[in-house]
């Protein structure tokens, strides 16, 4: 998929979450959004090693 995104992308898998992560894990999703907007990764030890760049 890297070739489809000229600036790259980050896929984040949140364990135990289905199709509605914003409803199932709202704090985790909000933290990732805020950290994305601030330009640094979210701090969630339970997700360590689960991101793909």
C-alpha positions as CSV (number, residue, x, y, z in Angstrom):
1,X,0.0,0.0,0.0
2,X,3.0,2.3,0.4
3,X,2.9,3.2,-3.3
4,X,-0.7,4.5,-3.0
5,X,0.3,7.1,-0.3
6,X,2.9,9.6,-1.4
7,X,3.5,10.8,2.1
8,X,3.2,7.4,3.7
9,X,0.6,6.2,6.2
10,X,0.3,4.7,9.6
11,X,-2.1,1.8,10.3
12,X,-3.0,1.4,14.0
13,X,-4.6,-1.8,15.2
14,X,-6.5,-1.5,18.5
15,X,-6.9,-4.9,20.1
16,X,-10.5,-5.9,21.0
17,X,-12.0,-3.2,18.8
18,X,-14.2,-3.9,15.8
19,X,-15.7,-1.6,13.2
20,X,-16.5,1.3,15.6
21,X,-13.2,2.1,17.4
22,X,-14.4,5.6,18.2
23,X,-17.3,4.1,20.1
24,X,-15.5,1.1,21.6
25,X,-12.3,2.8,22.6
26,X,-13.0,6.5,22.5
27,X,-10.0,7.6,24.7
28,X,-7.5,5.6,22.7
29,X,-8.8,6.9,19.4
30,X,-8.9,10.5,20.6
31,X,-5.4,10.2,22.0
32,X,-4.2,9.0,18.6
33,X,-6.0,11.8,16.8
34,X,-4.6,14.4,19.1
35,X,-1.1,13.0,18.9
36,X,-1.3,12.9,15.0
37,X,-2.4,16.5,15.0
38,X,0.5,17.3,17.4
39,X,3.0,15.4,15.3
40,X,4.0,12.7,17.7
41,X,2.9,9.1,18.4
42,X,0.3,8.2,21.0
43,X,1.5,6.9,24.3
44,X,-0.4,3.6,24.8
45,X,1.8,0.7,26.1
46,X,-0.9,-1.8,25.3
47,X,-0.5,-1.0,21.6
48,X,3.3,-1.1,21.5
49,X,4.5,-2.9,18.4
50,X,1.2,-2.9,16.7
51,X,1.6,0.2,14.5
52,X,2.7,-0.1,10.9
53,X,4.4,2.7,9.0
